[in-house]
Amino acid sequence: MSAIVSVRLNDQEKDLLTKASIVFNCKISSLMKQLTFERLEDEYDLSVINEYEKDKEAGTVELFDFDDVVKEL
């Protein structure tokens, strides 16, 4: 079962989303859902990158040669 979420928009926001939905050839609700999940994915990706960079700086990152990994399989 799907949930329904209400979002209040002012006229300017509604107009912008209406125009964007026309460009992307979808309904406003689909556009908002897609953009929300893309943003969440981007934020997660950035957190993984930041964690890697901290570990790399701390010298705790261990890298493996691709061919060696394949041999281990």
C-alpha positions in Angstrom: 0.0 0.0 0.0 1.3 3.4 -0.8 1.4 6.4 1.5 0.2 9.8 0.5 2.3 12.8 1.5 1.1 16.4 1.3 3.4 19.3 0.5 2.4 22.9 0.7 3.7 25.1 -2.1 3.4 28.7 -2.8 2.3 29.8 -6.3 5.9 30.3 -7.5 7.0 26.9 -6.3 4.0 25.2 -7.9 4.7 27.0 -11.3 8.3 26.0 -11.2 7.5 22.3 -10.5 4.8 22.4 -13.2 7.3 23.6 -15.8 9.9 21.1 -14.7 7.4 18.3 -14.8 6.6 19.3 -18.4 10.3 19.3 -19.3 10.8 15.8 -17.7 7.5 14.6 -19.1 6.2 13.3 -15.8 3.7 14.3 -13.0 4.8 16.7 -10.3 4.6 13.9 -7.7 6.9 11.6 -9.7 9.3 14.5 -10.2 9.4 15.3 -6.5 9.9 11.6 -5.6 12.7 11.2 -8.2 14.5 14.4 -7.1 14.2 13.5 -3.4 15.7 10.0 -3.8 18.4 11.3 -6.2 19.4 13.9 -3.5 19.4 11.3 -0.8 21.7 9.0 -2.9 24.0 12.0 -3.6 24.2 12.8 0.1 25.0 9.1 0.9 27.7 9.0 -1.8 29.3 12.1 -0.4 29.4 10.7 3.1 31.1 7.5 1.8 33.7 9.6 -0.1 34.3 11.8 3.0 34.8 8.6 5.2 37.2 7.2 2.6 39.2 10.5 2.5 39.4 10.6 6.3 40.6 6.9 6.4 43.1 7.6 3.6 44.5 10.6 5.5 44.8 8.5 8.6 46.6 5.8 6.7 44.1 3.1 7.4 43.0 2.5 3.7 44.2 -0.8 2.3 44.2 -1.1 -1.5 44.3 -4.3 -3.5 45.4 -5.0 -7.1 42.4 -6.1 -9.2 44.3 -9.1 -10.7 45.3 -10.3 -7.2 41.6 -10.1 -6.1 40.5 -12.1 -9.1 43.1 -14.8 -8.4 41.7 -15.1 -4.9 38.3 -15.8 -6.1 
